[in-house]
Amino acid sequence: MRYSSAYTGHYQREDTSGLSYDRSIANRFELAIFELEQVLLRDLFYRLRSSDPDTRYLDFACGTGRILALFKDSIRSKVGVDTSPGQLELAHKKVADAELVCGNLVTHPDLLRGRQFDLITSFRLFLNLEPENRVTILRALRNHLAPGGYLILDNHMNRYSILGLAALVAHKVFRMPKKPHVPPGRRGIISTMSDREIRRALSAAGLEIREVHRIFVLPGHGAFLLLPMRWLVQLEARLSRVPLLNLLSKNQVYVCTTAQPA
């Protein structure tokens, strides 16, 4: 989701149920990526929080609740925040016991009333945010991190992934036009973000990267996969751990903590 008034307004006008968003990420390629993300997130939770059911958990920009739902049986205190009432309605159906908050942390910085969380996740957000809002949101999330807490976020279209580079070539060499939703100043026919960009934003917000995990090296799109899904997921689990090669991964997942004073 994007935190401009135009982007928020789009969801409020066009998506009263949140179903269109779920349909947009229900293709075989996105489902294969999500299968690996689920494994990674569950592993990170158990490793970082030692399976503590009293963990205070926030899923920021939770959308229709697919990340929030991963922890519905393992975390008691769950909060989801989003600007779209329609998407939160669907999230409530998936995770009925979660506290869901509708609002915009950019325009309403007191939205969470100073609450602290041991674990915060935020997926499919920062690539889509306007650059001027990235550090604002990251600082706000840092302020809601409890001592020793972790923020886990992703860049779901690495500029230097195989797909990101293909989009850049298509735009620069073949002069393919950008799609309407790609913001001015973005390179390529799709929105992309580099590792350097997100590292700068995290540093400016006072956050320190502890781990980076890279997911999905091989290209695909929609229903198209290079291999049957079961084989592809198994292969990708291995490829994503190969040094240098995994720099071409489409998704990058960052595990962050509050930066320590120098």
N, C-alpha and C positions, 0 to 999 in steps of 0.2 A: 504494500500500500504506500501511497505517496502522501506527504503531509501538507501539500499545497491545498488551498481551499478548492481549487478546481478538481483535484484528484479525489479528495474526500467527497465532494459534491457528486462526482461521477458514481461512486458506490451507493450513495444515499438515493440517487435518482433511479439508477439503472438496475440495482441488484437488491431488491427488497427481501429476498430470501437467502442470499449467499450461495444459492445453488449454481449460478453461472460461474462463480470463482472455482468451486469444487470441480465443475466440469472442465474448466480450462487446465487444471493440473491432474486430470484423471487419465491422460494418455499414457501409453506404454513406456515411453521414455522417462517421463516425470515419475511414474510409479516405480521404475527400476531405481532411479536416483533416491527416491524416498525410502525404499527398502534398505539401502545402505545407510541413509541418514538415521533411520530408526535404530539400527544396530549400534551406530556410533554414539547416539545420544543416550541410549540406555547404558552403554558401557561407561560413558563419561559420568553419568549420574551416580552409578554405583561406586565408581572409583573416587570421585571427588567428594561425594556426600556420605559414603559408607552405608548406603541403603537406609539412611535416617528418615523415618516416616514423618518426623517433625520438621523437616526442611520447609522453609518458607519459600515458595516458588512463584515466580511471575513469568508469564509468557507475554511479551510485549509485541503489539501488532499481531495478535493471536489469530486474526481472521476467523475462519470457520472451525478452529480448534483442533486441527489435526496433530500439531505438536503437543498441545495441552493434553490431548487424549492419551498420549503415550504414557503419562504418569498418573492416570486417573485412579489406578488401584494401588499405587505405591507412595503417593504423597497426599497427606490430608489437607494441607493448606495450599490451595491453588488459586491464583488470580490471573485472569486474562484481561488484557486491555486492547481495545480497538476503536477506531472512529466510525465503523460501519455497524449500525443497528441490525441490518439484515444478516451480516456475517455472524454477529454475536448470537443472533437467534438460532442459527444452525449450530454454533459452538455449544450452546446450552443443551441441545438435544444430544450431543456427543458426550459432554462432561457435565452432567446435571448438578453435581455438587461443587463445581467451581464458582468462585465469585467473579462475575464478569462486569467490567467497567467500561462504559462507552464515553470516549472523550479524546481530546487532542492535547498531548503533553507539551506541544510547542506553544499553543495559545493559552493553555491552562496548566502551568507548571506545578500547581498544588493539587493536581488531579488525584494523586495517590497519598496525599496528606502526610508526607514525610515517612511513610512506612519503609521498612528495611526487609530485604530478601536475601536468602542464602544462595539462591540460584535464580538467574534470569536468563531466559532464552529469547532470541529475536531473529526470526528467519524470514527470508524473502522481503526484507525491508530496506536495508541500507543502500543497495544498488538503486532502488527506485526513489529514494529520498532526494530532494534537491540538495546539491552540495552544501549550500548555506545552512541547511537544517541538520546535517549529519552530526556535527560536533555538538550542537545544541541538545539533540536527543541523547547522544552518548554521555554527555556531562550529566544530564538528568538521570540516566540509568546508573551511572557511577554513584550519584548521590543516594540512590536507593539500594546500593549494595551493602549488605551487612559486613562487618569485619570478617575477613576470611572467605567472603562470598565470591562467586564466579559468574561472569557474564559470558554466555556462549552465543555467538552470532555468525551469520554467513554472508558471503558474496556469492550469489547463485549464477553469475555469469562472469567468470574471470576473463579479462580482456585478452590474456595471452594463452587461453585454452585453445584447443583445436577449433572449437565452434566460434570463439571470439575472434580468432585470427581470420577464419573464413569469412566472417561478417565484415571485418575490416577490409579485407582484400576485395570483397564484393562491392563495398562502398567506394573505395579509393580507386580500384583498377577498372571495374566494370560500371562505375557510376550508378549503381543501383540506389534509388532514393531511400531515404529513411522512412520508417513507418511513422504515422502521426504521433504515436505516444512517446517517441524518443525525444528527450528534451533538447533544446538548442545547446550547441557546444559539445554534445556527446559524439564520440567518434564511432562510425560504423552504422549499420542499418538496424541494429538492436542496441539496447542499453548494455554497456559493459563497464567494469570497474577493475582497476589493477590492484595488485597486492600493495604496491607503494601507496596508492591513494587511501586505502583503508587503514594502513599502518599510520599514516600521517594524521588521519582523523582520530584514531584511537589515542595516539600520543598527545594530541592537542586537548583531548578530553580528560587526560590524566589517568589513562588506562594502560596496563602493561600486558602484552601478549605472553601467555605461558606455553601454549601449544597451538600448532596449526595442523589441521587435518584436511586432506585433499581427496575429493570424491569425483569419480567418473572421468576417465581419460578419453575413452572412445566417443566419437560423435554419434548423434542420433537426433531424431526430431519427430514429435507426435507419435504416430503408430509405428514409425520406422526404427528398427533396431538392427545392428549388424549381426546379432546372434539371437537365438531364442532367449527369452528373459532369464530363465533359470541359469543357463550357461553364462550369459553376459554378467549377471550379478556376481557369480562366483569368480569370473575372470577379473572383473573390475575391483573386487575386494583385494586381489593380489596386485594389480597394476597400480592402484592408488598408494601402495606402500613402496614402490620402486623409486629411489632417489632420482632426481632430475626429470625422469619421465612424468612423475606426478605433478610437476610444475605446469603441465599441460591440462590438468584437471579442470573441469567446468566449475565445480563448486569448491569453495574454500571455507572451512569452518574454523573460527578463532575462539580460543578459550582465554578469557582475560580476567585480570584482577585489578584492584585499585593500585596504581603505581606508588611505589615507596619513595619518600623524599630522598633526594640525592644527598 
